[in-house]
């Protein structure tokens, strides 16, 4: 009898009564308990996180920064409630702590009282980091704690980004303020440059004017020095003349009766003396005219220099066009010019005050000159006209006395004027030097103010001035400069889809394992009939393969239409699972055929090894070395990898590789089963009296 017929006969046994049919139905539905139920329970746990009770504590008192109220705790609370990530319960800190401890809440999130204060401190002198406080309890559920770390990391990132954007926005606003202030400073520097240019021109004019004033004051000093010298001589000479005329008058008056002989004897001496007086009076009158003419001119020049400096000082310093050092030098120059003008005024005042006396003196000198000249002319004839001579001598004596007094007073005034003119000349000299230095400094200041204006204009161009839209764009980038550009090449839509490659082969292995609990691994009829070993192996394998095909069909139908599994390659997935169930049936058959009752234990043990080393949950590289070592030698490792590509998508290379491996495992297992069948055809004591029977 051929193997397919033997397999059909084996399956036909399940239709002979209600219990066998119920057993067949249970056998067909058994993989659903492992595959469908497991995947259903794990299908989308992240989509139901809003059912997890979590305590939310908002103790934040808020803060004020730059006149604005900051309530970061309230904003985060509102955002969390709107997100519906968890089932949030706003409670006190004590209730949250107790709830996490006794299991009412899986975890708690707390915003401390100084949460906003610390966030606002970023704009102050002592910035501090704020912290969201999370309390978990792994005794409640370990996985929830892991999920919360991911969720709250996103919350922390969002809060940090918002705080950073607020801080950076203030920085950009400050840039705009600095830009505006620098622009104003640049405009002011332009005005300063213009003012300094004008001041530089004025200082040059001042220096030129003071040079002319220096020349005039020098001439004035020299003229007054000559006048003073002449006044000294005039005083001495006039006094001598007065003394001589007095002596002459005394003699003439005292000896008027006997003067005739005396005049006759001294006519020549009287004539010479009178001529000397006439000449001296003329010289004094000429020098008085020079003094009166030069004094007002010197005073006017000194006042002109003083007024010029005062006007420059008022225009450049009192309006703050010039910097303080330049204004200080100009202040000194102004004061010195005022002093010089005062000295010149004193000299001029002296001349003005003595103007009446000088006029009188000039008149007296003219009269004295006339009288002396008349006396000198008539001296040779004095003896002939004694009375007239006595009168003239007395008149001469009176005039000479007046001239002597005027000459003395004039000499004293001219001494003071000479001293003042020397001081005036020195002061104007200092002013000239200071004005030259001022002009040089103003030239440098003009160049410096130009460079300052150019530098400020360059700075204005380099300092950014952002509007609100530009600030928002830049703060968004700088607050979160690195984004995670995540790209999932073949995304699993949910948790269950990601775990399907792990649970489906598990259910098929269990289905094959249970099937060989109801179906003999080697057909008894074929053994009894002495059939070939390959026929015996195939006759025991094909019924379980047929049941596996039905199991696979039922499992995938429920997963697709009831639960929602959407394989990327549906037909390929089903076809590959048919190969998987054939391979698993061959392996389970060989273990049961070779080891008998102990083989069932080995089947379970092999299942455990495959589940722990297949990398169905975590990558196998994260497992201990033992599981990494056995991973390449177990069929489920290849099945899981291939199903991932078939269900979620990707290149088919792992699928073809798995097919080759499964075919090799299937052929090898069938060959080993055939070998076991040949051995079973020989009866031994162990077979007659087995040590263990299940």
C-alpha positions as CSV (number, residue, x, y, z in Angstrom):
1,X,0.0,0.0,0.0
2,X,1.4,3.4,-1.0
3,X,2.2,6.0,1.6
4,X,-0.5,8.6,0.6
5,X,-3.2,5.9,1.0
6,X,-1.8,4.9,4.3
7,X,-1.9,8.5,5.4
8,X,-5.5,8.8,4.3
9,X,-6.5,5.8,6.2
10,X,-4.8,7.2,9.3
11,X,-6.8,10.4,9.0
12,X,-10.0,8.5,8.3
13,X,-9.9,7.1,11.8
14,X,-10.9,10.6,13.2
15,X,-14.3,10.3,11.4
16,X,-15.5,7.1,13.1
17,X,-17.0,8.7,16.2
18,X,-17.8,12.0,17.9
19,X,-14.8,11.9,20.2
20,X,-12.2,11.4,17.4
21,X,-13.9,14.2,15.4
22,X,-13.8,16.5,18.4
23,X,-10.2,15.6,18.9
24,X,-9.5,16.4,15.2
25,X,-11.2,19.8,15.6
26,X,-9.3,20.5,18.8
27,X,-6.1,19.6,17.0
28,X,-6.9,22.0,14.2
29,X,-7.8,24.8,16.5
30,X,-4.9,24.3,19.0
31,X,-2.5,26.6,17.1
32,X,-5.0,29.4,17.5
33,X,-4.5,29.3,21.3
34,X,-0.8,30.0,20.9
35,X,-0.8,32.1,17.7
36,X,-4.1,34.1,17.7
37,X,-4.6,34.5,21.4
38,X,-1.1,35.6,22.1
39,X,-1.0,38.0,19.2
40,X,-4.4,39.3,20.1
41,X,-3.3,40.1,23.7
42,X,-0.1,41.8,22.5
43,X,-1.7,43.3,19.3
44,X,-1.5,47.1,20.1
45,X,-0.6,47.8,23.8
46,X,0.8,51.3,23.0
47,X,-2.5,52.2,21.5
48,X,-4.2,51.6,24.9
49,X,-1.8,53.5,27.1
50,X,-4.6,56.0,27.9
51,X,-6.1,53.3,30.1
52,X,-3.0,53.2,32.4
53,X,-3.7,55.2,35.6
54,X,-0.8,57.7,36.3
55,X,-0.6,60.3,39.1
56,X,0.1,63.9,38.0
57,X,1.3,66.4,40.6
58,X,1.5,70.0,39.7
59,X,3.1,71.9,42.6
60,X,4.6,74.6,40.4
61,X,4.0,78.1,41.8
62,X,4.9,79.9,38.6
63,X,7.4,82.7,38.2
64,X,7.8,86.2,36.7
65,X,10.6,87.1,34.2
66,X,10.9,90.4,32.3
67,X,7.4,91.4,33.4
68,X,5.8,88.2,32.0
69,X,4.2,85.4,34.0
70,X,5.6,81.9,33.5
71,X,3.5,78.9,34.4
72,X,5.4,76.0,32.9
73,X,3.7,73.4,35.2
74,X,0.2,74.4,34.0
75,X,1.3,74.3,30.3
76,X,2.8,70.8,30.7
77,X,-0.3,69.6,32.6
78,X,-2.6,70.9,29.8
79,X,-0.4,69.3,27.1
80,X,-0.3,65.9,28.9
81,X,-4.1,65.9,29.2
82,X,-4.6,66.8,25.6
83,X,-2.1,64.1,24.5
84,X,-4.1,61.3,26.3
85,X,-0.9,59.3,26.6
86,X,-1.9,58.0,30.0
87,X,-5.0,58.1,32.3
88,X,-3.9,61.2,34.2
89,X,-5.1,61.8,37.8
90,X,-4.2,65.2,39.3
91,X,-3.5,64.5,42.9
92,X,-1.3,65.8,45.7
93,X,2.3,64.7,46.2
94,X,1.5,62.5,49.2
95,X,-1.4,60.8,47.5
96,X,0.8,60.2,44.4
97,X,3.5,58.6,46.5
98,X,1.0,56.3,48.3
99,X,-0.8,55.4,45.1
100,X,2.4,54.3,43.4
101,X,3.4,52.3,46.4
102,X,0.1,50.4,46.7
103,X,-0.5,49.9,43.0
104,X,-3.4,52.4,42.4
105,X,-1.1,54.3,40.0
106,X,1.6,52.7,37.9
107,X,3.8,55.8,38.2
108,X,3.7,59.5,39.0
109,X,4.9,62.7,37.3
110,X,5.6,65.7,39.5
111,X,6.4,69.4,38.6
112,X,8.1,70.8,41.7
113,X,7.2,74.1,43.3
114,X,10.3,75.9,41.7
115,X,9.8,74.4,38.3
116,X,9.0,77.7,36.5
117,X,11.4,79.6,38.7
118,X,14.3,77.5,37.5
119,X,13.2,77.7,33.9
120,X,13.0,81.5,34.2
121,X,16.5,81.7,35.8
122,X,18.0,81.1,32.4
123,X,17.6,84.8,31.7
124,X,19.2,85.8,35.1
125,X,22.6,85.8,36.6
126,X,22.4,82.3,38.2
127,X,20.7,79.9,35.7
128,X,19.5,76.6,37.1
129,X,18.3,73.4,35.6
130,X,14.7,72.4,36.3
131,X,13.6,68.8,36.6
132,X,10.5,66.7,36.1
133,X,10.3,64.1,38.9
134,X,9.1,60.6,37.9
135,X,8.4,57.9,40.4
136,X,8.0,54.3,39.2
137,X,7.5,51.0,41.0
138,X,8.7,47.9,39.1
139,X,6.7,45.8,41.5
140,X,3.6,47.1,39.8
141,X,4.8,46.5,36.3
142,X,8.3,46.6,34.8
143,X,7.2,47.3,31.2
144,X,5.2,50.4,32.2
145,X,8.3,51.8,33.8
146,X,10.2,51.3,30.5
147,X,7.4,52.8,28.5
148,X,7.3,55.8,30.9
149,X,10.9,56.5,30.3
150,X,10.3,56.9,26.6
151,X,7.2,59.0,27.0
152,X,8.6,61.3,29.7
153,X,11.8,61.7,27.7
154,X,9.7,63.3,25.0
155,X,7.9,65.5,27.5
156,X,11.3,66.6,29.0
157,X,12.6,67.4,25.5
158,X,9.5,69.4,24.6
159,X,9.7,71.4,27.9
160,X,13.4,72.0,27.4
161,X,12.9,73.1,23.8
162,X,10.2,75.6,24.8
163,X,12.4,77.0,27.5
164,X,15.3,77.3,25.1
165,X,13.2,79.0,22.5
166,X,12.1,81.6,25.1
167,X,15.7,82.2,26.1
168,X,17.0,82.4,22.6
169,X,14.2,84.8,21.6
170,X,15.4,87.2,24.3
171,X,18.9,87.0,22.9
172,X,17.7,87.8,19.3
173,X,15.6,90.7,20.7
174,X,18.8,91.9,22.4
175,X,20.6,91.7,19.0
176,X,17.9,93.9,17.6
177,X,18.2,96.4,20.5
178,X,22.0,96.4,20.1
179,X,21.6,97.0,16.3
180,X,19.3,100.0,16.9
181,X,21.6,101.5,19.6
182,X,24.7,101.0,17.4
183,X,22.9,102.6,14.5
184,X,22.1,105.6,16.7
185,X,25.7,105.7,17.8
186,X,26.9,105.6,14.2
187,X,24.6,108.6,13.4
188,X,26.0,110.4,16.5
189,X,29.5,109.6,15.3
190,X,28.7,111.2,12.0
191,X,27.5,114.3,13.8
192,X,30.6,114.2,15.9
193,X,32.8,113.9,12.9
194,X,31.1,117.0,11.3
195,X,31.4,118.9,14.6
196,X,35.0,118.0,15.1
197,X,35.8,119.0,11.5
198,X,34.3,122.4,12.2
199,X,36.2,122.6,15.5
200,X,39.4,121.7,13.7
201,X,38.9,124.6,11.3
202,X,38.0,126.9,14.2
203,X,41.1,125.9,16.1
204,X,43.2,126.6,13.0
205,X,41.7,130.0,12.7
206,X,42.3,130.6,16.4
207,X,46.0,129.5,16.0
208,X,46.4,131.9,13.1
209,X,44.7,134.8,15.1
210,X,46.9,134.1,18.1
211,X,50.0,134.2,16.0
212,X,49.0,137.7,14.8
213,X,48.1,138.6,18.4
214,X,51.5,137.4,19.5
215,X,53.2,139.6,17.0
216,X,51.1,142.6,18.2
217,X,51.7,141.9,21.9
218,X,55.4,141.7,21.1
219,X,55.4,145.0,19.4
220,X,53.4,146.5,22.3
221,X,55.8,145.2,24.9
222,X,58.8,146.6,23.0
223,X,57.1,150.0,22.5
224,X,56.1,150.2,26.2
225,X,59.6,149.2,27.2
226,X,60.9,152.1,25.1
227,X,58.3,154.4,26.6
228,X,59.2,153.2,30.1
229,X,62.8,153.9,29.4
230,X,62.0,157.3,28.0
231,X,59.7,158.0,30.9
232,X,62.5,157.3,33.3
233,X,64.7,159.7,31.4
234,X,61.8,162.2,31.2
235,X,61.2,161.9,35.0
236,X,64.8,162.4,35.7
237,X,65.2,165.2,33.2
238,X,62.0,167.0,34.1
239,X,62.9,166.8,37.8
240,X,66.3,168.2,37.1
241,X,64.7,171.0,35.0
242,X,62.2,171.7,37.8
243,X,65.1,171.8,40.3
244,X,67.0,174.1,38.0
245,X,64.1,176.4,37.3
246,X,63.3,176.5,41.0
247,X,66.8,177.3,41.9
248,X,66.8,179.9,39.1
249,X,63.5,181.4,40.2
250,X,64.7,181.5,43.8
251,X,67.8,183.3,42.7
252,X,65.9,185.6,40.4
253,X,63.2,186.4,43.0
254,X,65.7,186.7,45.8
255,X,68.1,188.8,44.0
256,X,65.8,190.7,41.7
257,X,67.3,193.9,42.7
258,X,70.8,192.7,42.0
259,X,69.8,190.4,39.2
260,X,70.8,192.7,36.5
261,X,74.5,192.1,36.8
262,X,73.8,188.5,37.3
263,X,71.7,188.2,34.2
264,X,74.2,190.0,32.2
265,X,76.9,187.6,33.5
266,X,74.8,184.5,33.0
267,X,72.8,185.2,29.8
268,X,74.5,182.4,27.9
269,X,73.9,179.8,30.7
270,X,70.2,180.8,31.0
271,X,69.8,180.6,27.2
272,X,71.3,177.1,27.1
273,X,69.1,175.9,30.0
274,X,66.0,177.2,28.4
275,X,66.9,175.6,25.1
276,X,67.4,172.2,26.9
277,X,63.9,172.6,28.5
278,X,62.3,173.4,25.2
279,X,63.9,170.3,23.5
280,X,63.0,168.0,26.3
281,X,59.4,169.1,26.3
282,X,59.1,168.4,22.6
283,X,60.5,164.8,23.1
284,X,58.1,164.1,25.9
285,X,55.1,165.3,23.9
286,X,56.1,163.1,21.0
287,X,56.4,159.9,23.2
288,X,53.0,160.7,24.9
289,X,51.3,160.6,21.5
290,X,52.8,157.1,20.7
291,X,51.6,155.7,24.1
292,X,48.1,157.0,23.7
293,X,47.8,155.5,20.2
294,X,49.3,152.0,20.9
295,X,47.5,151.2,24.2
296,X,43.9,150.8,22.8
297,X,45.1,148.8,19.8
298,X,46.9,146.3,22.1
299,X,43.8,146.0,24.4
300,X,41.5,145.5,21.4
301,X,43.8,142.7,20.0
302,X,43.9,140.9,23.4
303,X,40.1,141.1,23.6
304,X,39.7,139.7,20.1
305,X,41.8,136.7,21.0
306,X,40.0,136.1,24.3
307,X,36.5,136.4,22.6
308,X,37.5,134.0,19.9
309,X,38.7,131.4,22.4
310,X,35.5,131.8,24.5
311,X,33.3,131.3,21.5
312,X,35.2,128.1,20.4
313,X,35.0,126.8,24.0
314,X,31.2,127.4,24.1
315,X,30.5,125.9,20.7
316,X,32.7,122.8,21.1
317,X,32.7,121.9,24.8
318,X,29.5,123.1,26.4
319,X,27.5,121.3,23.6
320,X,29.7,118.2,24.1
321,X,31.1,118.1,20.5
322,X,34.6,117.5,21.8
323,X,35.8,114.8,24.2
324,X,36.8,115.9,27.8
325,X,40.7,116.0,27.3
326,X,40.4,118.5,24.4
327,X,37.9,120.6,26.2
328,X,40.2,120.8,29.2
329,X,43.0,122.2,27.0
330,X,40.6,124.6,25.4
331,X,39.4,125.7,28.9
332,X,43.0,126.6,29.9
333,X,43.6,128.5,26.7
334,X,40.3,130.5,27.2
335,X,41.3,131.4,30.8
336,X,44.8,132.5,29.7
337,X,43.4,134.7,27.0
338,X,41.0,136.3,29.4
339,X,43.9,137.1,31.8
340,X,45.9,138.7,28.9
341,X,42.8,140.8,27.9
342,X,42.5,141.9,31.6
343,X,46.2,143.1,31.6
344,X,45.7,144.9,28.4
345,X,42.6,146.5,29.8
346,X,44.6,147.6,32.8
347,X,47.1,149.3,30.6
348,X,44.5,150.9,28.5
349,X,42.6,152.0,31.6
350,X,45.7,153.5,32.9
351,X,46.2,155.5,29.8
352,X,42.5,156.3,29.7
353,X,42.5,157.4,33.4
354,X,45.5,159.5,32.8
355,X,44.1,160.9,29.6
356,X,43.1,164.2,31.2
357,X,46.4,164.5,32.9
358,X,48.3,163.5,29.8
359,X,46.4,166.2,27.8
360,X,47.1,168.8,30.5
361,X,50.7,167.6,30.5
362,X,50.9,167.8,26.8
363,X,49.5,171.4,27.0
364,X,51.9,172.3,29.8
365,X,54.8,170.8,27.8
366,X,53.7,172.8,24.8
367,X,53.6,175.9,26.9
368,X,56.9,175.0,28.6
369,X,58.4,174.4,25.2
370,X,57.2,177.8,24.0
371,X,58.3,179.6,27.1
372,X,61.6,177.8,27.2
373,X,62.2,178.5,23.5
374,X,61.2,182.1,24.1
375,X,63.5,182.4,27.0
376,X,66.3,180.7,25.0
377,X,65.7,183.2,22.2
378,X,65.5,186.2,24.5
379,X,68.3,185.0,26.9
380,X,70.9,187.1,25.2
381,X,68.8,190.2,25.9
382,X,67.7,189.3,29.5
383,X,69.7,192.0,31.0
384,X,67.9,194.5,28.9
385,X,64.4,193.3,30.0
386,X,64.8,192.1,33.5
387,X,61.2,192.5,34.6
388,X,60.0,190.5,31.7
389,X,62.7,187.9,32.4
390,X,61.7,187.6,36.0
391,X,58.1,187.0,35.0
392,X,59.1,184.4,32.4
393,X,61.5,182.7,34.9
394,X,58.7,182.4,37.4
395,X,56.4,181.1,34.8
396,X,59.1,178.7,33.6
397,X,59.6,177.5,37.2
398,X,55.9,176.9,37.6
399,X,55.6,175.0,34.3
400,X,58.7,172.9,35.1
401,X,57.2,171.8,38.4
402,X,54.0,170.7,36.8
403,X,56.0,168.8,34.1
404,X,58.1,167.1,36.8
405,X,55.0,165.9,38.7
406,X,53.3,164.7,35.5
407,X,56.5,162.9,34.3
408,X,56.7,161.1,37.6
409,X,53.1,159.9,37.5
410,X,53.5,159.0,33.9
411,X,56.7,157.0,34.6
412,X,54.9,155.0,37.4
413,X,52.0,154.1,35.0
414,X,54.3,153.2,32.2
415,X,56.2,150.9,34.5
416,X,53.0,149.0,35.3
417,X,52.0,149.0,31.7
418,X,55.4,147.6,30.7
419,X,55.1,144.8,33.2
420,X,51.6,144.0,32.0
421,X,52.7,144.1,28.4
422,X,55.4,141.6,29.1
423,X,52.9,139.3,30.9
424,X,50.5,139.9,28.0
425,X,53.2,138.9,25.5
426,X,54.1,135.7,27.4
427,X,50.4,134.8,27.9
428,X,49.7,135.3,24.2
429,X,52.8,133.2,23.4
430,X,51.4,130.3,25.6
431,X,48.0,130.8,23.9
432,X,49.7,130.5,20.5
433,X,51.5,127.3,21.5
434,X,48.3,125.8,23.1
435,X,46.3,126.8,20.0
436,X,48.9,125.0,17.8
437,X,48.7,121.9,20.0
438,X,44.9,122.2,20.0
439,X,44.8,122.4,16.2
440,X,47.0,119.2,16.0
441,X,44.8,117.4,18.5
442,X,41.7,118.4,16.7
443,X,43.2,117.1,13.5
444,X,43.8,113.7,15.1
445,X,40.4,113.8,16.7
446,X,38.9,114.5,13.3
447,X,40.6,111.5,11.9
448,X,39.6,109.4,14.9
449,X,36.0,110.4,14.8
450,X,35.9,109.5,11.1
451,X,37.3,106.0,11.9
452,X,34.8,105.7,14.8
453,X,31.9,106.5,12.5
454,X,33.1,104.1,9.8
455,X,33.6,101.3,12.4
456,X,30.1,101.9,13.9
457,X,28.5,101.7,10.4
458,X,30.4,98.5,9.7
459,X,29.2,97.1,13.1
460,X,25.6,98.0,12.3
461,X,25.8,95.9,9.1
462,X,27.3,93.0,11.0
463,X,24.8,93.0,14.0
464,X,21.7,91.0,13.0
465,X,18.3,92.7,13.3
466,X,15.6,90.0,13.1
467,X,11.8,90.6,12.9
468,X,9.4,88.3,14.8
469,X,9.1,85.8,12.0
470,X,12.8,85.5,11.6
471,X,13.3,85.1,15.4
472,X,10.7,82.4,15.5
473,X,12.4,80.5,12.7
474,X,15.9,80.8,14.2
475,X,14.8,80.0,17.8
476,X,13.0,76.9,16.6
477,X,16.2,75.6,15.0
478,X,18.6,76.6,17.7
479,X,16.4,75.3,20.6
480,X,16.3,71.9,18.9
481,X,19.1,71.9,16.4
482,X,19.3,68.2,15.9
483,X,16.2,66.3,14.7
484,X,16.0,62.6,14.5
485,X,15.3,61.9,10.8
486,X,13.9,58.5,11.4
487,X,13.1,56.4,8.4
488,X,11.5,53.0,8.8
489,X,12.0,51.1,5.6
490,X,9.4,48.5,6.4
491,X,7.3,49.7,9.3
492,X,5.2,47.2,11.3
493,X,1.9,49.0,12.0
494,X,1.6,47.7,15.5
495,X,3.1,45.6,18.3
496,X,1.3,42.4,17.2
497,X,2.5,42.6,13.6
498,X,6.0,42.8,14.9
499,X,5.6,39.7,17.1
500,X,3.7,37.6,14.6
501,X,6.9,36.1,13.1
502,X,7.7,34.8,16.6
503,X,4.3,33.5,17.7
504,X,3.2,31.9,14.4
505,X,6.0,29.3,14.2
506,X,5.5,28.6,18.0
507,X,1.9,27.7,17.4
508,X,2.8,25.5,14.4
509,X,5.4,23.6,16.4
510,X,2.9,23.1,19.2
511,X,0.3,21.9,16.6
512,X,2.8,19.3,15.3
513,X,3.8,18.2,18.8
514,X,0.1,17.6,19.8
515,X,-0.7,15.9,16.5
516,X,1.9,13.2,17.1
517,X,0.3,12.7,20.5
518,X,-2.8,11.5,18.6
519,X,-1.1,10.0,15.5
520,X,1.7,7.4,15.6
521,X,5.0,8.7,14.2
522,X,5.3,5.5,12.2
523,X,2.3,3.8,10.6
524,X,1.6,0.5,12.4
525,X,0.1,-1.2,9.3
526,X,3.2,-0.5,7.3
527,X,5.4,-1.7,10.1
528,X,3.3,-4.9,10.5
529,X,3.3,-5.5,6.8
530,X,7.1,-5.1,6.6
531,X,6.9,-2.1,4.3
532,X,10.0,-0.1,3.3
533,X,11.4,2.3,5.8
534,X,10.7,5.3,3.5
535,X,7.1,4.3,3.1
536,X,6.7,3.9,6.8
537,X,8.3,7.4,7.4
538,X,6.1,9.1,4.8
539,X,3.0,7.3,5.9
540,X,3.5,8.7,9.4
541,X,4.6,12.2,8.2
542,X,1.9,13.0,5.6
543,X,-1.1,12.9,7.9
544,X,0.5,15.5,10.2
545,X,1.5,17.6,7.3
546,X,-2.1,17.6,6.1
547,X,-3.3,18.6,9.5
548,X,-0.6,21.3,9.7
549,X,-1.8,22.7,6.4
550,X,-5.3,23.0,7.8
551,X,-3.9,24.5,11.0
552,X,-2.0,27.1,9.1
553,X,-5.0,28.0,7.0
554,X,-7.2,28.4,10.0
555,X,-4.6,30.4,11.9
556,X,-3.9,32.8,9.1
557,X,-7.6,33.3,8.4
558,X,-8.2,34.3,12.0
559,X,-5.2,36.5,12.2
560,X,-6.1,38.3,9.0
561,X,-9.8,38.7,9.1
562,X,-10.4,38.7,12.9
563,X,-7.3,40.3,14.4
564,X,-6.1,42.4,11.4
565,X,-2.7,41.0,10.3
566,X,-1.8,42.4,6.9
567,X,1.2,40.5,5.5
568,X,3.2,42.3,2.8
569,X,3.3,39.1,0.9
570,X,0.2,37.2,1.9
571,X,0.5,34.3,-0.6
572,X,4.2,33.9,0.0
573,X,3.6,33.9,3.8
574,X,1.0,31.1,3.6
575,X,3.1,29.0,1.2
576,X,6.2,29.4,3.4
577,X,4.2,28.4,6.5
578,X,3.1,25.2,4.7
579,X,6.8,24.4,4.3
580,X,7.4,25.3,7.9
581,X,4.7,23.0,9.2
582,X,6.1,20.2,6.9
583,X,9.6,20.7,8.4
584,X,8.3,20.9,12.0
585,X,6.2,17.7,11.5
586,X,9.3,15.9,10.2
587,X,11.4,16.9,13.2
588,X,8.7,16.1,15.8
589,X,8.1,12.8,14.0
590,X,11.8,11.8,14.1
591,X,12.1,12.6,17.8
592,X,9.1,10.6,18.6
593,X,10.0,7.7,16.3
594,X,13.6,7.5,17.5
595,X,13.2,8.1,21.3
596,X,9.6,7.0,21.9
597,X,8.1,8.4,25.0
598,X,11.2,10.4,25.8
599,X,11.0,12.0,22.4
600,X,8.0,14.0,23.5
601,X,10.1,15.6,26.2
602,X,12.9,16.3,23.7
603,X,10.3,17.9,21.4
604,X,9.4,20.3,24.2
605,X,13.0,20.9,25.1
606,X,13.9,21.7,21.5
607,X,11.0,24.1,21.4
608,X,12.4,26.0,24.4
609,X,15.8,26.2,22.8
610,X,14.4,27.5,19.6
611,X,12.2,30.1,21.4
612,X,15.2,31.4,23.4
613,X,17.7,31.6,20.6
614,X,15.5,32.6,17.6
615,X,15.7,36.4,18.4
616,X,12.0,36.7,18.2
617,X,11.7,39.5,20.8
618,X,15.1,41.0,21.4
619,X,18.0,40.7,18.9
620,X,19.9,37.5,19.6
621,X,23.1,39.5,20.0
622,X,21.7,40.7,23.4
623,X,21.3,37.1,24.6
624,X,24.0,35.2,26.4
625,X,26.7,33.5,24.4
626,X,25.1,30.1,24.6
627,X,22.0,31.2,22.7
628,X,24.1,33.0,20.2
629,X,26.1,29.8,19.7
630,X,23.0,27.5,18.9
631,X,21.1,30.2,17.0
632,X,22.4,29.2,13.5
633,X,21.7,25.5,14.0
634,X,18.0,25.6,14.8
635,X,15.3,25.9,12.1
636,X,13.1,28.4,13.9
637,X,15.9,31.1,13.7
638,X,15.5,31.0,9.9
639,X,11.7,30.8,10.1
640,X,11.5,34.0,12.2
641,X,13.8,35.9,9.9
642,X,12.0,34.9,6.8
643,X,8.5,35.7,8.2
644,X,9.7,39.2,9.1
645,X,10.5,39.8,5.5
646,X,7.2,38.2,4.3
647,X,4.9,40.0,6.8
648,X,6.5,43.5,7.1
649,X,8.4,43.6,3.8
650,X,12.0,43.6,2.7
651,X,14.4,41.7,0.4
652,X,13.5,38.0,-0.2
653,X,17.0,36.6,0.3
654,X,16.4,35.5,3.9
655,X,13.2,33.8,2.7
656,X,15.0,31.7,0.1
657,X,17.7,31.0,2.5
658,X,15.2,29.7,5.0
659,X,13.5,27.6,2.4
660,X,16.7,25.8,1.6
661,X,17.4,25.3,5.3
662,X,13.9,24.0,6.0
663,X,14.1,21.6,3.1
664,X,17.4,20.3,4.4
665,X,16.0,19.8,7.9
666,X,12.9,18.1,6.5
667,X,14.8,15.7,4.3
668,X,17.3,15.0,7.1
669,X,14.5,14.3,9.6
670,X,12.6,12.0,7.2
671,X,15.8,10.1,6.5
672,X,16.4,9.7,10.3
673,X,12.8,8.6,10.7
674,X,13.2,6.0,7.9
675,X,16.3,4.8,9.7
676,X,14.3,4.5,12.9
677,X,11.6,2.6,11.1
678,X,14.1,0.1,9.8
679,X,15.3,-0.4,13.4
680,X,11.8,-0.7,14.7
681,X,11.2,-3.7,12.4
682,X,13.7,-5.6,14.5
683,X,12.2,-6.6,17.9
684,X,14.4,-6.3,21.0
685,X,13.9,-6.7,24.7
686,X,13.8,-2.9,25.1
687,X,10.9,-2.8,22.8
688,X,9.1,-5.6,24.6
689,X,9.7,-4.1,28.0
690,X,10.3,-0.4,27.6
691,X,11.8,1.4,30.6
692,X,9.3,4.4,30.3
693,X,5.9,4.5,28.7
694,X,3.8,7.6,28.2
